[in-house]
Amino acid sequence: MGEASGSQEVSPKTTTTYTFTTTGPGGVETSSVTVNVPGAVEASLTASPMEIRYKKQGGQVTAENSVTLNWATKNADSVTINDMTGLGASGNRTLKPVPQWTGAGDLDQTVEYKLTATNKCGGAETRTVAVRMVGTAEKVAAKSVTEQTLETRLAINSIYFPTAIPRKTEKRSGLVTSQAQRLDQLADDFKKYREFQPTARLILQGHADVRGSKAANLALSERRTGSVKNYLVARGVSESAIETRGLGAEYNLDEAAVQDLIDKNPNLTDKSRKAARAKIKQFILANNRRVDISLSTTGQQSARFFPFDSPDAAELLGEKAPRIAR
């Protein structure tokens, strides 16, 4: 008589004893095995503190504290809290929930955290905790007409330099007359603006055209920002209120960008635009010999319109030897 054998897959949900019984000519035989299944899933979830405070000034929302979630589970193979997955059986997580705060009034909302714990045997448990979000909207004082006017005037044009200027031995010069005059106005306006915004800073970013090595262009762009900074400091602007960055030729304006600036320049006639396009290669180089100026409080950056109408435009284009203002 042949031997009988086989297998049967089972999925018990609780601890179960399986008894095997076989009968034959010799009688009846039995064998038992017990499959232990873990107990029911247990879970807990708490939050501390139960209330988070925010404040809103203008469009900026700031959290004054954060919430820490603490959880513990038993007999769980998978634990998630909202969209946080891969969590351990127990642990904690510190969060700053983002409120949906679009109105002008105060904030009073709740955010709900739901823990889901499951195991491979089909057991599951959920726990939920709600955290309150409260806050006040602070009124932002309206800017005075004077402050608004100064911000507008501080969005001046970028400052342009002749070829290879300033030289290594002329770190305090390099400015032609028209560009020095622009900085005279900038210095006066910025000193007045700091009466309204004491922490305001001017950010100077220097550029060089592509001629020359990378190291030489970087050094030249740094000398240009240094020249502008020194000029402003000499006219009473606090040195600590000026930040300089030399960028070399890394962010040069290409032909398309320069053509666009020529088209948009409000100081040019159609005749002047035509003349500029005829010398586009020369103007690309000239447009990249400059220092851009940004205002830290607003992020506004100086316009990049080459000063075609200035008396020293030919010097800035490299058509005449530069006469440097002292």
PyMOL commands that set and color helices and strands:
alter all, ss='L'
color gray80, all
select helices_A, chain A and resi 145-154+177-196+214-234+239-241+255-264+270-278+280-287+313-317
alter helices_A, ss='H'
color red, helices_A
select strands_A, chain A and resi 16-24+27-35+42-48+51-57+60-63+67-74+78-81+90-95+107-118+124-138+159-160+202-206+242-246+290-295
alter strands_A, ss='S'
color yellow, strands_A
deselect
rebuild
show_as cartoon
